[in-house]
């Protein structure tokens, strides 16, 4: 009888742990121009809860895998805008954006620099 109770307890704990670990895979647009932008965006997302991240310079699409129990989509967007890059739903503060290197100023349509 004790073994059955122990087995039930182990199963319940396992289910609880897996319910808390909510891995989400998604993609969204992040604006930038070059390899320096790519590095800045990806480094900004090198944080607890984010498992994989890849930003494509040409498509401007960010592919991300994260644990939603550790970080929210809102926090992810905030981390990106905090380093000067706009996302499809949030805009970086102008005070940060204007301090990006000239080739990274993606709001200026004249900048087409790619590494």
N, C-alpha and C positions, 0 to 999 in steps of 0.2 A: 504494500500500500504506500509506503514511504517513497518507493521508487517511482510509482505512478505520479504522485504529487510532485516529486522532483522533476520528472519529465515534463509535466504540464507547466511548471514554473519556468523551465528552460525555454520551452516553446513560446510562452507568453513574453518573456524577455526578448527573445529573438524577433518576434513580430513587432514589439515596441521599438526596437533599435532600427529595423528596416523601415518602419513607418516614418521615423524621424529623418532618415537619410533619403531626401527627395532630390534625386539627380535630374536636372533639367538641361536639355540641349535646345538651344535656340540661336537665332541670328537676327541681326538688325543693322541698319546703316549707321556708320560713324564716319564723319567727314575729316579728311586729311589729304595730303598730296604725295608723300614720299616715304622713303625708308626711315627717316628720323621720326616721322609721324607714327609709323608702324611700331617702332621701338617704344615710343612714349606711351602709346595706347596700351600695348601689351604689358609693359612694365607696370602701368597704373593698375592693371588687373591681376598682378601677381600678389594675391592676397588670400587669406583664409576663406575657404568655401568655393573658390574658383579652381576647377580641375583642369580645364583646357581652354585656351584662347588663341585665336588666329585671326588677324585682320588682313584683308586683301587690299593692296594699294589700288588696284585697277577697278574693282567692283565697289569698293568702300564698305564691303560687308564684313561684319564681325561675327565669327562663329564662336560660340561659347558653350561650355559645359560647366554647370555649377550646382552646388548643393543649396537648394532653396531654404533649408533649415538653418543655414549659416550666413547667407547673404541674400538680399532681395534684389529684384530687378531695378528698383529705384536706387538702391545703393550702388549698383553696377553703373548705371547712367551717371550718378553723381561722381564716381571715381574718374570717369572719362571726361566729364565737363570740367572737373577740378584741374585737369592738366591742359585745358585749352581747346578741347575738341567737342564739336557739336555732335549730338546723336539725332536720330530721327524724331525723338520726342523731347529732347532738352537742348538748351543752348548754353555754351560755355560763357562765363562772365567775360565781358569785353576787356576788363582789366588784366585778365590772364591771357586771352587770345592775342592781344596786341604785342605781347612779349615773346611770342613764338618766333623761331627763326623765320626769315623772310620767305623761304621756300615752303614753309608750312602754313602760310596764311591762305587757307583754302577758301575763305569768303571772297577773296580777290580773284575773279575769274581769269586774270592774266597769268596766274601761277599754274603752270602745267608741269612743273619739275617732278620727275619720277626717278628714284634710284633703283 
